[in-house]
C-alpha cells in the first residue's frame, strides 16, 4: 500500500464502533450494511448451500474493488470480488455474496479494499456456518428450563451470556453464542433436537426460544403495529431476536402452549390463537411450517363445572386442519411427566421424537413409519344395534392397546386405570361406557356395555378421574395423570380429542376372490352407496399384519392381483370409505396351494374368454376338451348362472339381457381343479 493511501485511510480512520443494525458497522472508511458476525449461522437452501451477503459503502474515492477471501477450517477456500460503484460520487457501494456449505466446518471471511496491487484488510469474521433455524414459542414446557450441557459449537442461538452484568446491556441485546448456558435458554428439548440433527445429519442449527412460563395466549398478543419487534413486549422480544439473526429460511416454528388457560379455565383459546397466528404470518414470512405441540393432560381437583382442558387440547390438535403451513404433534405419552412438566430425560425424549417427526421432510430420511402422533379421522357405529364404535386414525398407523395399570389412589387404596374407561360419550366422564377395547391396524374397536345413541366421543379426561392421586405439594390440587395411553408401534401417544362426531357406518360390502389362470387372483366386490373410495388390504399366510394393496375410486369394483405365489395362502379384506364413515371389513381367504401337493398342469384347463368387456355374446375356448361345471357369480357374490360341461372345447353364451356389471366365471373340472376369470358386462 502506498504512503498516500495509508494517509488517506489514517485520516478517515474511525476506531471500530458498532452502530445500530439500521446503520450497519463501520471499520475505517468502510460502512457495512451486511456483514457476518462471529459464530453467525446462515440458513441453507435446498442445495445445502448458504449465501453470506457482505455489502456496504467505502467513503474514499479511487479504489478499484472490494474482495473477500473465504477460509474453511483456516484453509483458503474461495475468493470473490465486487467492483466499487461510485456513480460519479466520492463514495462507492459494493456487494459480495460468497457461499458456504452446510456442514461441520468453520468458515472465516477476510474483507479487503483493493487498488491496483495495493490492498488493506478491513475486517475478519470467524466461525461462520450454514444450517437450519428453528423457533420455539409458548410457555413453560416450551422453555423447558431443565439446564444441561449444550451439544457443541455447531448448535447455536441468539441470546445473552448468563455472566452479563453490564448495566448498559438491555433485554434486546443479543450475541451469537453456543446453545447451552445462554439466556434466554434454548430449552432441554430444543438442545436435544439440535444434538440429534448434528449427530445424525451433520447440519449446524440455530434455535431461538421465546417461551415464557405461565403466559396466556392473550399475553403474546401485545404486538405494536408501528414496531412489532419492540423487545420490551413478550411478542416483540422473540421477533427482535429473530430479526437480528436474519434467517432467510426457518425450518419450523414450534408452538408449545395450553396449560395456563386450563389452570385459569379461560375459554377463548381459539379466538386468541387465531389473532396470534395472523401476526405470525405477517412477521415470520420465512417459516416453512408451524408445528403445534398439543399439551399433555392437566386435570385439577376443583369445583369447576365445565373445565376447558379437553377443548383446548382438541383445538391444538385441529390447528393442522384449520391453518395454512401448520402441522401437529402431541406430548401425550412422553415419559417423565409429573402432571404439569417433565424431568430432563422426558424433555430429551420429546426432543428425540420431534427430530424423528421432522427428519423425513427436512432431512430426507426414509424412516417415516409411525413417526407421527396418531390422530383420529373418523368415529362410527359398526353394528346395527349400535353396541360397537370404531375409531379410524391416520392411514399407516399401527396402534397398540395399553394394558390396565394399578396405582395408589388419592385415598391410599388401589386404583385400576383402564384405557377403555378413558373414552367418553357425550362428555359423560363419570360413567364407564365400554366393556372392552382393541386395536386393528389404524383402528380402535370399542365394545359398548349397552347400545347407545351418543353422537360425540372424547378421549382423555377434562375432569380429574375419581380417586386419582395428586402431585406434590397436594395443595396445588393437580392430578397426577400418567395414562394408560393409546400409542402406536413407535410408542408415540395418540392425540387427545374432544367431541368428535360419531356417525353410522356404511352398508356392508361383499368380497369375492378366485384363482385365475394359475398366475393371479381375481378380486371383486359389491358397490356400496355413499362410498368415496374402496381400500383393499392383503395378508400373506396366517399371521402378520394386513398391508394396503391398493385404493380404488367409487366406480371400480374389481382388481386382478398378479403379485402372488401359487404355493401360498392369502387373506384379502376390503372396506368402503366415505368422508365421515366406513363400512365393516369384508374378508376372503384363498389358498393357491396345489391340490394334494401336486402342481396342476396349466394345459389341463386353458381357456380364453372374449370379448371382455362384452355386450352380447360371450365366447369361451378351451385348449383341451373339458368336463366339469361352470358357475358365474354377480358382483354381490351371488350365483347368477350355472352349467355342466361334457368334453367341451367351446362354449357360447348370449348374455345381452344380463344387467351391466362385473361377473366372475369359475370353472371346475372333474379332477377338482378350479380356475376363474372376471368379465365386465356393458
Buried (B, 14 or more C-beta within 10 A) or exposed (E): BEEEBEEBBEEEEEEEEEEEEEEBBBBBBBBBBBBBBEBBBBBBBEEEEBBBBBBBBBBBEEBBBBBBBBBBEEEEBBEBBBEBEBEEEEBBBBBBEBBBBBBBBBBBBBBBBBBEEBBBEBBEBBBBBBBBBBBBBBBBBBBBBBEEEBBBBBBBBBBBEEEEEEEEEEEBBBBBBBBBBBEBBBBBBBBBBBBBBBEEBBBBBBBBBBBBBEBBBBBBBEBEEEEBBBBEBBBBBBBBBBBBBBBEBBBBBBBBBBBBBBBEBBEEBBEBBBEBBEBBEEBBEBBBBBBBBBBBBBBBBEEEEEBBBBBBBBBBBBBBEEBEBBBBBBBBBBEBBBBBBBBBBBBBBBBBBBBBBBBBBBBEBEEEEBBBBBBBBBBBBBBEEBBBBBBBBBEBBBBBBBEEEEBEBBEEEEBEBBBBBBBBBBBEBEEBBBEEBEBBBBBBBBBBEEEBEBEBBBBBBBBBBEBBBBBEEEEBEBBBBBBBBBBBEBBBBBBBBBBBEBBEBBBEBBBBBBBBBBEBBBBBBBBBEBBEBBBBBBBBEEEEEBEEBEEBEBEBBBBBBEEBEEEEBBBBBBBBBBEBBBBBBBBBEBEBEEEEEEEBEEEBBBBEBEEBEBEEEBBBBBEBEBEBBBBBBBBBBEEBBEEEBEEBEEBEBEBEEBEEBBBBBBBBBEEEBBBBBBBBBE
